[in-house]
Amino acid sequence: MEWQLQDAKNQFSKVVQKARHEGPQIVTLRGERTAIVLSARDYDALRAGRPTLVDDLLGGPVWDDELADAVETRTNTPSRDVAL
């Protein structure tokens, strides 16, 4: 079902209940789709099995030994003159 923003604001609890029982509720602003209200169950189903940002960061490329050695042996001095 589509809701104009003003109506969705005024009847938010009804929008949420319909999302829980009937499925996603579309909110429009000036006739354009702006937001979708989903039940927590529908949201969880969309997110199931998808990696999180942490998973993506931890699953980055593997460093080969040469790169790891280069990082470990680099100097800790700044690469440019830093004036305070």
C-alpha positions in Angstrom: 0.0 0.0 0.0 1.2 3.6 -0.7 1.0 6.3 1.9 1.5 10.0 1.4 4.2 11.2 3.9 1.7 13.3 5.9 -0.7 10.4 6.2 2.1 8.0 7.2 3.2 10.5 9.9 -0.3 10.9 11.2 -1.0 7.2 11.2 2.4 5.7 11.8 1.2 2.9 14.2 -1.2 1.8 11.4 1.6 1.9 8.8 3.7 -0.3 11.1 0.9 -2.7 11.8 0.2 -3.1 8.1 3.9 -3.6 7.4 3.8 -6.5 10.0 0.7 -8.1 8.6 0.4 -7.2 4.9 4.0 -6.5 3.8 6.1 -3.5 2.9 4.4 -0.1 3.0 5.5 2.6 0.5 5.7 6.2 1.6 5.6 8.9 -1.0 6.6 12.5 -1.0 5.0 14.7 -3.8 4.0 11.5 -5.6 7.5 10.0 -5.6 8.5 6.9 -3.7 10.6 8.0 -0.8 10.7 5.3 1.8 9.6 1.7 2.5 8.4 0.6 5.9 9.3 -3.1 6.5 8.5 -5.4 9.3 11.5 -6.6 11.3 10.9 -10.1 9.9 11.1 -8.9 6.3 14.2 -6.8 7.0 15.9 -9.8 8.6 15.0 -12.0 5.7 16.6 -9.4 3.3 19.8 -9.2 5.4 20.1 -13.0 6.0 23.3 -14.4 4.6 24.7 -11.0 3.5 28.2 -10.1 4.9 28.5 -7.2 7.3 31.0 -4.4 6.9 33.2 -6.1 9.4 33.1 -9.3 7.4 34.1 -7.4 4.3 37.0 -5.7 6.0 38.3 -8.8 7.7 37.9 -10.8 4.4 40.1 -8.5 2.4 42.9 -9.6 0.2 45.6 -11.8 1.8 49.0 -10.2 2.2 51.8 -12.1 0.6 55.0 -12.5 2.6 56.8 -9.8 0.7 54.2 -7.2 1.4 54.0 -8.2 5.1 57.8 -8.0 5.4 57.8 -4.5 3.8 55.2 -3.2 6.2 56.9 -4.7 9.2 60.4 -3.3 8.3 59.3 0.2 7.2 60.6 3.1 9.2 58.3 4.9 11.7 59.5 8.3 10.7 57.2 10.5 8.7 57.8 10.5 4.9 57.7 14.3 4.9 58.8 17.1 7.2 56.0 17.8 9.6 56.3 21.2 11.2 54.4 21.9 14.4 
